[in-house]
Amino acid sequence: MKLPLNRRSFLRAAGVGIALPAMETFAPTRALAAMAAAPPKRLVTICTTLGLHRPSLFPKKPGKDYELSPYLKHLADHREKFTLFGGLSHPNQAGKDGHSSQMTWLTAAENPGLAGFQNSISLDQLAAEKLGYVTRFPSITLSTDGSNSQSYNRSGVMVPAEHRPSQVFSDLFLQGKDHELKKQKKLLVEGRSILDMVGDQAKRLKKKVSANDRERLDEYFNSIREAEKNLGEASAWVDRPKPKTDVELPPDVAKDNDLIGRTNLIMKLLPLIVQSDSSRVITVTLHGRSDVPVVDGVKDDHHNLSHHGQDEKKLAQLMRIETALMKSFSGLLAGLSEKKEAGSSLLDNTMIVFGSNLGNANAHDWRNLPIIAAGGDFNHGQFVQHDAEKNVPLSNLYLTMLQKIGIEAGQFGTSTSTLTW
């Protein structure tokens, strides 16, 4: 029996296929075998959206023998494992308002928030798309406040973040019950049958449309085939036992305004994700809020403090918040350094970008961003200062990291070349 073609349902079903990430690498079983030969490479991005006070972060002189700034003193134990950059940014980020650059920190799309703006794929999602289901989760997107993230798929649609560490922990380590596993398998099977149905409809439609429309339908077919491959590899993980850990389930931080408590919890969770190889691409957004964070000595809301106007009392409070964030980041570096694999540390095999989409939050300035690259196979231990006025594209660093993680890419975002130091 021929089913009537419903254009709306066809587009909606095809949209599911398009939205799913492409799978362009090994199946899970081959990936697990490859792990035995060499530790995998990972990519972690962490953004604090209300900036970092530059005079408290940047040393006075670049080079390897730089003097530790007030913020960098809290990273002193890891000095040889990170590089601080000045003079990096994405071009044309003024956008709709001063905070619009938050949505493009990982994409480099220009003019964010203005009429007609369309975001592009983010660094993490491109990496996840290329790596695929070599792990249970191609990417994990985390947040300290709600579902807003800096991750965007190829269609420019935001990937929702998870802000409850307990839920992430459950997804990673707690074994599902039989009826839950059956339900998940059923959903995967139904997903494949939907794609098959879309394929039949598209074939019938292809006979009735113009040549240009046939080209568009071919794009749908390609997306459908990618989605089928994706679902097939996802289903292979349903029966695979989750990794075990002796760590107890972390309680979520109850207070929404406890930025540091939420950040600390995420920083403790990240080494577990990396060590268990549950994902090789992790994104964290540390959201600033318009309320008073739970930090000793802080009485004004975080957003207001970021617009300090050089007021000494406001700056002192802001530095308390940002010092706590730097200590939390130092804890992550310590956690990754302590855990070993194949003669190296997790940090040695994990590239981290830590920084902000704002170079000077007080003026909503998106140039000369504070960027720290840590871990991975890099020549660390220095402060690299590029031109503070004519910035180097931050995308150059992103392109370098994509290539280091094993992804063949000649360009990303607004990159002009790779970044060497």
C-alpha positions in Angstrom: 0.0 0.0 0.0 1.3 3.4 -0.9 1.4 5.9 1.9 0.4 9.5 1.2 3.3 11.9 1.1 3.1 14.5 3.8 5.7 17.2 3.2 5.7 18.4 6.7 6.3 15.0 8.3 9.0 14.3 5.6 10.9 17.4 6.4 10.6 16.9 10.2 11.9 13.3 9.9 14.6 14.3 7.6 15.6 17.1 9.9 16.2 14.5 12.6 18.6 12.8 10.2 20.4 16.0 9.3 20.7 17.0 13.0 22.5 13.8 14.0 26.3 14.0 13.9 28.1 12.2 11.1 30.0 9.0 11.8 33.4 8.9 10.0 35.6 6.7 12.0 35.9 3.2 13.6 33.1 1.2 15.2 33.3 0.9 19.0 34.9 -2.5 19.0 37.7 -1.3 16.7 38.1 1.8 18.9 38.6 -0.3 22.0 41.2 -2.3 20.3 43.0 0.8 19.2 43.1 2.2 22.7 45.3 -0.7 23.8 48.0 0.5 21.5 48.1 4.2 22.4 46.2 6.6 24.7 43.5 8.5 22.9 43.6 12.3 22.5 40.9 14.4 24.0 39.7 18.0 23.7 38.1 20.0 26.6 36.9 23.6 26.3 36.0 25.8 29.3 34.7 29.3 29.1 33.9 31.7 31.9 31.4 34.1 30.2 32.1 37.2 32.2 35.7 37.4 31.4 38.9 37.4 33.5 40.4 40.7 34.8 43.4 41.1 32.5 45.7 43.0 34.8 45.3 40.2 37.4 46.0 37.5 34.8 48.5 38.7 32.2 52.2 39.0 33.3 54.0 42.2 32.5 56.5 40.5 30.1 56.0 37.6 27.7 58.3 34.6 27.4 59.2 31.5 29.5 60.6 33.5 32.4 57.5 35.5 33.0 56.7 36.6 36.5 53.6 34.9 37.9 50.6 37.2 38.0 48.1 37.2 40.9 45.9 34.7 39.1 48.7 32.6 37.6 50.1 32.0 41.1 47.3 29.6 41.7 48.5 27.6 38.6 52.2 27.7 39.7 52.3 23.9 40.3 51.4 23.3 36.6 53.5 26.1 35.0 55.2 23.7 32.6 51.8 22.3 31.5 50.1 25.4 30.2 50.6 28.4 27.9 48.9 31.7 28.4 48.0 33.7 25.2 47.3 37.4 24.7 46.2 39.0 21.5 43.8 36.2 20.3 40.2 36.9 19.3 37.5 36.2 16.7 36.9 39.1 14.3 33.7 41.1 14.2 32.1 40.0 17.5 30.4 43.2 18.6 27.1 41.8 17.5 23.7 42.6 19.1 25.1 43.5 22.5 28.2 43.1 24.6 27.6 39.5 25.5 26.7 38.2 22.1 30.2 36.8 21.6 29.3 34.2 24.2 27.4 32.2 21.5 30.3 32.3 19.1 33.3 31.6 21.3 33.6 28.1 19.9 32.3 28.9 16.3 33.9 32.2 15.3 30.7 33.1 13.4 30.7 36.9 12.8 28.2 39.5 13.9 26.4 37.4 16.5 22.9 38.3 17.3 22.4 40.7 14.5 19.6 40.4 11.9 20.1 37.4 9.7 22.8 35.9 11.9 23.2 32.2 11.6 25.7 30.4 13.8 28.0 27.8 12.5 29.3 24.5 13.9 31.4 24.8 17.1 34.8 23.4 17.6 33.6 20.6 19.9 30.8 19.5 17.7 33.0 19.3 14.6 35.4 17.2 16.6 32.6 15.0 17.8 31.2 14.7 14.3 34.5 13.5 13.0 35.4 11.2 15.8 31.9 9.7 16.2 31.0 6.9 18.5 34.5 5.7 19.3 33.2 6.4 22.9 29.7 6.0 24.4 29.1 9.8 24.1 30.7 11.6 21.1 30.6 14.8 23.1 29.4 15.9 26.6 28.2 19.5 27.0 28.1 20.8 30.6 27.0 24.1 32.2 26.9 25.6 35.7 23.5 27.2 35.0 20.7 25.7 32.9 20.8 24.3 29.4 22.4 27.2 27.5 25.7 26.1 26.0 28.3 27.3 23.5 28.0 24.1 21.5 26.3 24.3 18.1 25.7 21.6 15.5 26.3 21.9 11.8 22.9 23.5 11.3 23.8 26.2 13.8 21.4 24.9 16.5 22.5 25.0 20.1 23.3 21.7 21.7 21.6 21.7 25.2 24.0 21.5 28.2 23.5 19.3 31.3 23.9 21.3 34.5 23.3 18.5 37.0 26.5 16.5 37.6 24.5 13.8 39.3 22.7 13.2 36.0 26.0 13.1 34.1 27.4 10.7 36.6 24.3 8.4 36.3 24.6 8.5 32.5 28.2 7.6 32.6 28.5 5.0 35.4 25.1 3.7 36.6 23.9 0.5 34.9 20.4 0.8 33.5 17.6 -1.6 34.4 16.5 -4.2 31.9 13.3 -2.4 31.0 15.3 0.8 30.5 17.7 -0.9 28.2 14.9 -2.4 26.2 13.2 1.0 25.9 16.5 2.5 24.6 16.9 -0.3 22.0 13.3 0.2 20.9 13.9 3.9 20.4 17.0 3.2 18.3 15.1 0.7 16.1 12.3 3.1 15.7 14.8 5.7 14.6 16.1 3.5 11.8 12.6 2.6 10.6 11.7 6.3 10.5 14.7 6.9 8.3 13.8 4.1 6.0 10.3 5.5 5.6 11.7 8.9 4.8 13.9 7.2 2.2 10.9 5.7 0.4 9.0 9.0 0.4 12.0 10.8 -1.0 12.4 8.3 -3.8 8.8 8.8 -4.8 9.1 12.5 -4.6 12.3 12.5 -6.6 10.4 11.4 -9.7 8.1 14.5 -9.5 10.5 17.4 -8.9 12.9 19.6 -10.8 16.6 18.9 -11.2 17.5 21.4 -8.5 15.1 19.8 -6.1 16.6 16.4 -6.9 20.0 17.7 -5.8 18.4 18.8 -2.5 16.9 15.4 -2.1 20.2 13.8 -2.7 21.5 15.9 0.3 18.6 14.4 2.3 19.7 10.9 1.3 23.3 11.6 2.4 22.0 12.8 5.8 19.8 9.8 6.1 22.6 7.4 5.4 24.8 9.2 7.9 22.1 9.0 10.5 21.5 5.3 9.9 25.2 4.7 10.5 25.1 6.8 13.6 22.1 5.0 15.1 23.7 1.6 14.3 26.9 2.6 16.2 24.8 4.1 19.0 22.9 0.8 19.4 26.2 -1.1 19.8 26.8 0.8 23.0 23.4 -0.1 24.6 24.5 -3.7 25.5 28.1 -2.7 26.4 28.6 -2.5 30.2 29.3 1.0 31.5 32.6 1.6 33.2 32.8 1.1 37.0 34.1 3.7 39.5 34.6 3.7 43.2 33.6 7.3 43.4 30.3 8.0 45.0 27.5 9.8 43.2 28.1 13.5 43.7 25.2 15.5 45.2 24.1 18.5 43.1 24.7 22.0 44.4 21.3 23.2 45.5 22.0 27.0 45.2 21.7 28.4 41.7 24.0 31.2 42.6 26.8 29.0 43.9 29.0 29.4 40.8 32.2 28.1 42.5 30.5 25.1 44.1 29.0 24.1 40.8 32.3 24.7 39.0 34.3 22.6 41.5 31.8 19.7 41.1 32.2 19.8 37.3 36.0 20.0 37.6 36.0 16.9 39.8 33.8 15.1 37.3 35.9 15.8 34.2 38.8 13.5 35.1 36.3 10.7 35.6 34.9 11.2 32.1 38.3 11.3 30.6 39.7 8.3 32.6 36.7 6.1 31.7 37.0 7.2 28.0 33.3 7.9 28.1 33.8 10.9 25.8 36.8 12.6 24.1 35.2 15.9 23.6 33.9 17.9 26.6 32.6 21.4 26.7 32.0 23.5 29.8 30.3 26.9 30.1 30.8 28.7 33.4 27.9 31.2 33.3 28.0 34.5 35.0 24.8 35.5 36.7 23.1 38.7 37.8 23.0 37.7 41.5 25.5 37.4 44.3 27.7 34.3 44.1 28.5 32.3 47.2 32.0 33.6 47.7 33.4 35.0 51.0 33.7 38.8 50.9 31.4 39.2 47.8 28.3 41.3 48.4 27.4 42.5 44.8 26.1 40.5 41.9 28.7 39.0 39.5 27.5 40.8 36.4 27.6 44.1 38.1 31.1 43.5 39.4 32.3 42.7 35.9 31.3 46.3 35.0 33.6 47.5 37.8 34.5 50.9 36.2 37.9 50.6 38.0 36.1 50.9 41.3 38.6 49.4 43.8 35.9 47.9 46.0 34.2 46.2 43.1 37.5 45.0 41.7 38.4 43.4 45.0 35.2 41.5 45.0 35.5 40.5 41.3 39.0 39.2 42.0 37.7 37.0 44.8 35.3 35.3 42.4 37.9 34.9 39.6 40.6 33.7 42.0 38.2 31.0 43.1 37.6 30.0 39.4 41.4 29.9 38.9 41.8 27.6 41.9 39.0 25.4 40.6 40.8 25.2 37.2 44.1 24.3 39.0 42.2 21.5 40.7 41.2 20.1 37.3 44.9 20.2 36.1 45.9 18.4 39.3 43.2 15.8 38.9 44.2 15.1 35.3 48.0 15.0 36.2 47.5 12.6 39.0 45.8 9.9 36.9 48.2 7.9 34.7 47.7 5.9 31.5 50.3 4.1 29.3 53.3 5.8 30.9 51.8 9.3 30.7 49.2 11.4 32.5 45.6 12.1 31.5 46.7 15.7 31.1 49.4 14.8 28.7 46.7 13.4 26.4 44.1 16.0 27.0 44.1 19.4 25.3 42.3 22.1 27.3 41.3 25.6 26.3 40.3 27.7 29.3 39.4 31.3 28.8 36.6 33.7 28.0 34.7 35.3 25.1 35.3 38.8 26.6 38.8 40.3 26.8 37.5 43.2 29.0 34.1 42.6 30.4 34.0 46.1 31.9 33.8 47.5 28.3 32.2 44.5 26.6 35.4 44.2 24.6 35.7 40.9 22.7 39.3 41.5 21.7 42.6 40.4 23.3 40.9 37.4 25.0 42.4 35.6 28.0 43.2 32.2 26.7 45.0 29.4 28.4 46.0 26.2 26.5 46.9 23.4 28.8 47.8 19.7 28.4 48.4 17.9 25.2 51.6 17.7 23.2 52.6 21.3 23.2 55.6 23.4 24.1 54.1 24.9 27.3 55.5 26.9 30.1 55.3 30.4 28.5 53.3 33.6 28.1 52.8 34.3 24.3 51.7 37.8 23.6 50.4 38.5 20.1 49.6 42.0 18.9 47.0 43.4 21.3 45.5 45.6 18.5 45.8 43.4 15.4 44.8 40.1 17.0 45.6 36.7 15.7 42.5 34.6 15.0 41.6 32.4 17.9 40.5 29.9 15.3 44.2 29.3 14.5 44.5 27.7 17.9 41.3 25.8 17.3 42.6 24.5 14.0 45.8 23.4 15.6 43.9 21.4 18.2 41.7 19.8 15.7 44.8 18.5 13.8 46.4 17.4 17.1 43.4 15.3 17.9 43.8 13.5 14.6 41.2 15.4 12.5 42.2 16.3 9.0 41.1 20.0 8.7 42.6 22.8 6.6 40.5 25.5 8.1 38.2 26.2 11.0 36.1 29.3 11.5 38.1 32.4 10.6 41.5 30.6 10.8 44.3 31.8 8.5 46.8 29.1 9.5 47.7 26.9 12.4 49.1 28.5 15.6 52.7 27.6 16.5 54.5 28.7 19.6 
